[in-house]
Structure formats: C-alpha cells, structure tokens
Amino acid sequence: MQEQKKTIVVLFGGQSSEHEISRISATTIMTHMDPNKYFILPVGITKEGKWLLYNGPVEHIKTGEWEKYGIPTVLSPDATQKGLLKIVGDKVKWIPVDLVFPVLHGLYGEDGSIQGLLELAQIPYVGCGILSSSVSMDKVYTKIIIEKEGIDQAQFVKVFRKELSHMPVVVEKVEEKLSYPCFIKPSNAGSSVGITKAHDREQLIKGLLEAAKHDRKILVEETIIGREVECAVLGNDQAKASGVGEIITEAEFYDYEAKYHSESSKTIIPADLPKEVVEEIQEKALQIFKAVDGRGLARVDFFVEKDTKRVVFNEINTLPGFTSISMYPMLWEEKGMDKKALVEQLIQLAMDQE
C-alpha cells in the first residue's frame, strides 16, 4: 500500500532585508523536494507582510513575478485546524498542512517569530525552535551564551540605541575595552546588513548611528585577523558536523555585497587546514549548536587567527542560505549528500520532532 503524500508548506520571502535571498533559497529547496512523496504548497510573504499562496512556475519565485499570481492566505494559529486558510472573495477554504519548511532568513523568520506561530498551530516545522532561533539571531545574547561555554570569541561591548544620545560616554566605553579597527553590528540583522568597520573615532560614531537604524541593540566587536571558515551542523539530539569551508573575499569584510554580488568572493571546500584545527572547529560547532538548544540545521562560523591558529567563534546561523553560492549545502555535498538527500533529511528530522 502506497504511503499517503504529506502536504508541506514552503514559506519564503518575508519582511527582512534578506527577502530576495529567501526567494532564491526556497526555489532551490522546492526543486529538490520529492514530488512523489509531498504536495508542495509555496506560500510567500511580501515585503509588506502579506501572505499569498502561489501556484505557478517555481522560476517566478526567484524573479518576484510570483506576487502577481498569489492568492491571499493565512496560516491559522488555531491548533485544532492545523492548516492554511485560503481567502477567495468572501469564501474561506481550509487546507490541512502536515509540515512547514520555513525558508525565511533574518527578522520575522529566523528569530523565533515564525517558529512561535507554528508552535501555536502545533504544526511540525523544519529547523530550530523558538529559543535557539531567537538567541542565535541576537548577536549579543549569542555571545553571552558562548562566553558561558568558555569558547574563544572576539571581545565585545554592548550598546543600546538610547545610549547614543550621550555619544561621548558610549565612545569612551568602547575605547576603554577595544582598539581600532573594530566592527559595529546591529544585534539582530542578517546577511551583514548594517555592519561597518571603524578605523577611528569618527567612523565609530557613524557606524553606531548606522547600526541603530537596524536595531535598538548594537554590538561593537574587536577585529580578529584571520581566515573566515564555516561548518555545517545537521541533526537533532545526535547532530553531526560537516567538513570545514573557507571564504575568500577581497572586500574589507564579508558584507552583503561580498556575499551575494562580488565575483571576487569565493569558497574553498574543504579548507586547507591542519586536521587538528578542523576537528576543533567541528567539536566547537557541535558544542555551540547544543548550547543554543539547536535542532535540524545550523551553520557555525569561525575565524582561524592568522598568527596563533586560534579558533575564534564568529556567529551561528540557524537558517542558512540555500542559494547556488551558499556554503551550507555545499559542505554536505562535499560529504556525499546531494541537495535532494539533504532536503529529505531535514524534512525527516522535523517529522521526528512530532
């Protein structure tokens, strides 16, 4: 007897600065889902926050044309419904849902918001839960957790937007602990949006004001000189770590432009590192994943310090990209798991959470 197909909603788009990247990631994931096992329901969220059920060529999701054909739809938080409510004129049609695959990067998608809605609805979903999503999205609180774990990371200063009305006091606080150059980051923005590098006091002030446009909480961090490397984690209680990949960029740091638009940026998999350094990165990636109560997937980023070869934690990303240049799927491909097998594994891990 053939097993009944499961209905999976793939959520994409969203109101964050990573809306376009989310659409590309969702296209990759949907084209690698098994249509013989699943009914795939693409549901896009516009930049304005409107939810639309889309039924058309997958390529239109990448280009943005999908919005013209979307039907107003909401995901019900009612746990007795467990599904979508499609709105056509004055009629509402209920569509039962077995699983949601959130492919929403950044705010309102990777920060626990959508995970909270899905918990209310009692619908299983791919990826990390509310706690791990929210603390991993918040750079300041991630650093507090990592500090407790005793893992090396860059020195940092936490600043709140309201403190910037007394800028000389903030500058003094930063300069007491850190030297130039230093990085200024919004605590809750993804894809390096709003991040600047300050070489002096004037640039620090400009950077603080820029970061404050994106978040009320700001992280000022020491500069680590070294190689940027990434490690993928996959699994629930018995999570495993991939090999290690390295990012090479000519930009001063790996910002949004360098990630997605620069031809000079490239990835090297596997990274040319001593075996013991690779093993240390893998061990720390798993330790960090466990510390934030991760499940499903995450990508953990580190620096390997230039002179000391010290492994320094940078950040954890609980919903890494699935674009053609994204490190997460490439790291598993290097281990022999292609995108189709990876997507299937993520779905099964989510089903196991039921």
C-alpha positions as CSV (number, residue, x, y, z in Angstrom):
1,M,0.0,0.0,0.0
2,Q,1.5,3.4,-1.1
3,E,2.1,5.8,1.7
4,Q,-0.2,8.9,1.6
5,K,1.5,12.1,0.4
6,K,2.3,14.7,3.1
7,T,1.4,18.3,2.5
8,I,4.3,20.6,3.0
9,V,4.2,24.4,3.1
10,V,7.4,26.1,1.9
11,L,7.4,29.6,3.4
12,F,9.5,32.2,1.6
13,G,10.1,35.9,1.2
14,G,9.3,37.8,4.4
15,Q,9.8,41.3,5.7
16,S,13.5,41.2,6.4
17,S,16.4,42.7,4.4
18,E,17.0,39.1,3.1
19,H,13.7,38.8,1.3
20,E,15.3,38.2,-2.2
21,I,17.8,35.7,-0.8
22,S,14.9,33.8,0.8
23,R,13.2,33.5,-2.5
24,I,16.3,32.0,-4.2
25,S,16.8,29.6,-1.3
26,A,13.1,28.5,-1.4
27,T,13.4,27.9,-5.2
28,T,16.5,25.6,-4.6
29,I,14.7,23.7,-1.8
30,M,11.4,23.2,-3.7
31,T,13.2,21.9,-6.9
32,H,15.0,19.3,-4.7
33,M,11.8,18.1,-2.8
34,D,10.4,14.7,-3.9
35,P,7.0,15.4,-5.7
36,N,6.1,11.7,-5.4
37,K,6.2,12.0,-1.6
38,Y,5.0,15.5,-1.0
39,F,2.3,18.0,-2.0
40,I,4.3,21.2,-2.1
41,L,2.4,24.5,-1.3
42,P,4.6,27.6,-1.8
43,V,3.4,30.4,0.5
44,G,5.2,33.7,0.0
45,I,5.2,36.7,2.4
46,T,5.6,40.0,0.7
47,K,7.9,42.8,2.0
48,E,4.8,44.4,3.3
49,G,3.9,41.3,5.2
50,K,1.0,40.0,3.1
51,W,0.7,36.1,2.9
52,L,0.0,34.7,-0.6
53,L,-0.5,31.1,-1.7
54,Y,1.3,30.7,-5.0
55,N,0.6,28.1,-7.7
56,G,2.8,28.6,-10.7
57,P,6.3,28.1,-12.2
58,V,8.9,27.9,-9.5
59,E,11.2,30.2,-11.5
60,H,8.8,33.1,-10.9
61,I,9.5,33.0,-7.2
62,K,13.2,33.8,-7.9
63,T,12.3,36.8,-10.2
64,G,9.5,38.2,-7.9
65,E,6.8,37.7,-10.6
66,W,5.0,35.2,-8.2
67,E,3.3,38.1,-6.3
68,K,1.0,38.8,-9.3
69,Y,-0.5,35.3,-9.1
70,G,-0.7,34.8,-5.3
71,I,-4.0,34.1,-3.5
72,P,-4.5,35.7,-0.1
73,T,-3.8,33.1,2.6
74,V,-3.0,32.9,6.3
75,L,-1.6,30.2,8.4
76,S,-4.1,29.6,11.2
77,P,-2.7,29.7,14.8
78,D,-5.6,27.5,15.8
79,A,-4.2,24.2,16.9
80,T,-7.5,22.4,16.1
81,Q,-7.2,23.5,12.4
82,K,-3.5,22.8,11.6
83,G,-3.6,24.4,8.3
84,L,-3.9,27.3,5.9
85,L,-7.0,29.4,5.3
86,K,-7.2,30.4,1.6
87,I,-9.3,33.5,1.0
88,V,-11.1,33.9,-2.3
89,G,-13.6,36.7,-2.3
90,D,-15.9,36.2,0.6
91,K,-15.1,32.5,0.8
92,V,-12.5,30.8,3.0
93,K,-11.1,27.4,2.2
94,W,-9.3,25.3,4.8
95,I,-6.2,23.4,3.6
96,P,-4.7,20.9,6.1
97,V,-0.9,21.0,6.4
98,D,1.4,18.3,7.7
99,L,4.7,20.2,7.9
100,V,6.1,23.7,7.3
101,F,9.6,24.3,5.8
102,P,10.4,27.9,6.7
103,V,12.9,29.4,4.3
104,L,12.8,32.8,5.8
105,H,16.1,34.4,6.5
106,G,16.6,37.3,9.0
107,L,14.0,39.1,11.1
108,Y,10.5,37.6,11.4
109,G,11.6,34.3,10.1
110,E,14.9,33.3,11.7
111,D,14.4,35.0,15.1
112,G,11.7,32.8,16.6
113,S,8.7,34.7,15.3
114,I,7.5,32.2,12.7
115,Q,8.5,29.4,15.0
116,G,6.2,30.7,17.7
117,L,3.3,30.8,15.2
118,L,4.0,27.2,14.2
119,E,4.2,26.1,17.8
120,L,0.8,27.8,18.5
121,A,-0.6,26.0,15.4
122,Q,1.0,22.7,16.6
123,I,2.4,22.1,13.1
124,P,5.8,20.4,12.8
125,Y,8.5,22.5,11.1
126,V,12.0,22.2,9.8
127,G,14.8,23.8,11.8
128,C,15.5,25.3,15.2
129,G,12.8,26.1,17.8
130,I,11.8,29.4,19.3
131,L,14.7,29.7,21.9
132,S,17.6,28.7,19.6
133,S,16.2,30.8,16.7
134,S,15.9,33.9,18.9
135,V,19.1,33.7,20.8
136,S,21.1,32.8,17.7
137,M,19.7,35.7,15.7
138,D,20.6,38.1,18.5
139,K,24.4,38.5,18.3
140,V,24.7,40.0,21.8
141,Y,22.9,37.1,23.5
142,T,24.7,34.5,21.4
143,K,28.0,35.9,22.7
144,I,26.7,35.8,26.3
145,I,25.9,32.1,25.9
146,I,29.2,31.3,24.2
147,E,31.1,33.2,27.0
148,K,29.5,30.7,29.5
149,E,30.7,27.8,27.3
150,G,34.3,29.1,27.6
151,I,34.7,29.2,23.8
152,D,37.1,31.9,22.4
153,Q,35.4,34.8,20.7
154,A,36.1,38.4,19.9
155,Q,35.9,40.9,22.8
156,F,32.8,43.0,22.6
157,V,30.8,45.9,24.0
158,K,27.0,46.1,24.1
159,V,25.4,49.4,23.3
160,F,21.7,50.4,23.3
161,R,20.3,52.9,20.8
162,K,19.0,55.1,23.6
163,E,22.6,55.5,24.9
164,L,23.6,57.2,21.6
165,S,22.1,60.5,22.9
166,H,25.2,60.6,25.2
167,M,27.7,59.6,22.4
168,P,30.9,60.7,24.2
169,V,30.1,58.3,27.1
170,V,29.5,55.4,24.5
171,V,32.7,56.2,22.7
172,E,34.7,56.2,25.9
173,K,33.1,52.8,26.9
174,V,34.1,51.3,23.6
175,E,37.6,52.8,23.5
176,E,38.3,51.6,27.1
177,K,37.8,47.9,26.1
178,L,38.6,47.8,22.4
179,S,41.2,49.2,20.0
180,Y,40.7,50.3,16.4
181,P,39.8,48.9,13.9
182,C,36.6,47.5,15.3
183,F,33.3,46.2,13.9
184,I,29.9,47.7,14.7
185,K,26.9,45.4,14.1
186,P,23.1,45.6,14.7
187,S,22.4,42.8,17.1
188,N,19.5,41.4,15.1
189,A,20.2,41.9,11.4
190,G,21.2,39.1,9.0
191,S,23.4,38.9,5.9
192,S,25.8,41.5,7.3
193,V,23.3,44.3,6.8
194,G,24.1,47.5,8.7
195,I,27.6,46.3,9.7
196,T,30.5,48.7,9.4
197,K,34.2,48.7,10.3
198,A,35.6,51.7,12.2
199,H,39.3,52.7,12.0
200,D,38.9,55.7,14.2
201,R,36.5,57.6,16.5
202,E,34.7,59.4,13.6
203,Q,34.0,56.1,11.9
204,L,32.9,54.5,15.1
205,I,30.3,57.3,15.7
206,K,29.0,56.9,12.1
207,G,28.9,53.1,12.4
208,L,26.9,53.3,15.7
209,L,24.3,55.6,14.1
210,E,24.1,53.3,11.0
211,A,23.6,50.2,13.2
212,A,21.0,52.0,15.3
213,K,18.8,52.3,12.1
214,H,18.5,48.5,12.1
215,D,18.2,47.6,15.8
216,R,17.9,49.0,19.3
217,K,20.8,46.8,20.4
218,I,24.2,47.2,19.0
219,L,27.4,45.1,19.2
220,V,30.8,46.6,19.0
221,E,33.5,44.0,18.5
222,E,37.2,43.7,18.2
223,T,38.7,42.8,14.8
224,I,40.1,39.3,14.5
225,I,42.8,39.0,11.8
226,G,42.4,35.5,10.3
227,R,40.8,33.2,7.9
228,E,37.0,33.0,7.8
229,V,35.7,29.4,8.0
230,E,32.3,27.8,8.3
231,C,31.0,24.4,9.5
232,A,27.5,23.0,8.9
233,V,25.6,21.1,11.5
234,L,22.8,18.6,10.8
235,G,20.6,16.7,13.2
236,N,18.6,16.8,16.4
237,D,19.9,15.1,19.5
238,Q,22.5,13.2,17.5
239,A,23.7,16.1,15.4
240,K,26.8,15.8,13.2
241,A,29.2,18.3,11.8
242,S,30.3,18.6,8.2
243,G,33.8,19.4,7.0
244,V,35.1,23.0,7.0
245,G,34.8,25.5,4.2
246,E,36.7,28.8,3.8
247,I,35.6,32.1,2.5
248,I,38.0,34.2,0.4
249,T,37.0,37.8,-0.2
250,E,38.8,40.9,-1.4
251,A,36.3,43.1,0.4
252,E,37.4,44.5,3.8
253,F,34.9,42.2,5.4
254,Y,32.3,39.7,4.2
255,D,29.4,42.1,3.9
256,Y,26.1,41.7,1.9
257,E,27.7,42.9,-1.3
258,A,30.6,40.5,-1.0
259,K,28.3,37.6,-0.1
260,Y,25.9,37.9,-3.0
261,H,27.2,40.2,-5.7
262,S,31.0,40.1,-5.7
263,E,32.7,37.9,-8.3
264,S,36.0,38.1,-6.2
265,S,34.4,36.3,-3.3
266,K,34.8,32.5,-3.4
267,T,34.6,29.5,-1.2
268,I,37.1,26.7,-0.8
269,I,35.8,23.3,0.3
270,P,37.4,21.6,2.1
271,A,39.5,24.4,3.7
272,D,43.3,23.8,3.7
273,L,43.7,23.5,7.4
274,P,45.6,21.1,9.7
275,K,43.5,18.0,10.7
276,E,43.5,19.0,14.4
277,V,42.2,22.5,13.6
278,V,39.4,21.1,11.5
279,E,38.5,18.7,14.4
280,E,38.5,21.6,16.9
281,I,36.1,23.6,14.6
282,Q,33.8,20.6,14.3
283,E,33.7,19.9,18.0
284,K,33.1,23.6,18.8
285,A,30.3,23.8,16.2
286,L,28.5,20.9,17.8
287,Q,29.1,22.3,21.3
288,I,27.6,25.7,20.2
289,F,24.7,24.0,18.5
290,K,23.9,22.1,21.7
291,A,24.4,25.2,23.9
292,V,21.7,27.2,22.0
293,D,19.4,24.1,22.0
294,G,19.6,23.8,18.2
295,R,17.8,21.2,16.1
296,G,17.6,20.4,12.5
297,L,20.3,22.6,11.0
298,A,22.7,25.5,11.5
299,R,25.9,26.9,10.1
300,V,28.5,27.9,12.6
301,D,31.1,30.5,11.5
302,F,34.6,30.9,13.0
303,F,37.9,32.7,12.4
304,V,41.2,30.9,12.4
305,E,43.5,33.6,13.8
306,K,46.4,34.4,11.5
307,D,49.4,34.1,13.8
308,T,48.2,31.8,16.6
309,K,45.9,29.4,14.6
310,R,43.4,30.0,17.5
311,V,39.8,29.0,16.6
312,V,37.6,32.0,17.4
313,F,33.8,31.8,17.2
314,N,32.1,34.4,15.0
315,E,28.3,33.6,14.7
316,I,25.7,30.9,14.3
317,N,23.1,31.0,11.6
318,T,20.0,28.8,12.3
319,L,18.5,29.1,8.8
320,P,21.5,29.2,6.4
321,G,21.0,30.1,2.7
322,F,20.3,27.5,0.0
323,T,21.5,29.6,-3.0
324,S,23.9,28.4,-5.6
325,I,26.8,30.0,-3.6
326,S,25.6,29.1,-0.1
327,M,28.1,27.2,2.0
328,Y,25.7,25.0,3.9
329,P,24.5,22.7,1.1
330,M,28.0,22.7,-0.5
331,L,29.6,21.5,2.7
332,W,27.2,18.5,2.8
333,E,27.7,17.8,-1.0
334,E,31.4,17.6,-0.3
335,K,30.5,14.8,2.2
336,G,28.5,12.9,-0.4
337,M,25.0,14.2,0.5
338,D,23.4,16.0,-2.5
339,K,20.7,18.7,-2.2
340,K,17.8,16.2,-2.7
341,A,19.1,13.9,0.1
342,L,19.8,16.9,2.4
343,V,16.3,18.4,1.9
344,E,14.8,15.0,2.6
345,Q,16.9,14.6,5.7
346,L,15.8,18.0,7.0
347,I,12.1,17.0,6.5
348,Q,12.6,13.7,8.3
349,L,14.3,15.4,11.2
350,A,11.3,17.8,11.5
351,M,8.9,14.9,11.4
352,D,10.8,13.2,14.2
353,Q,10.0,16.2,16.4
354,E,6.3,15.3,16.4
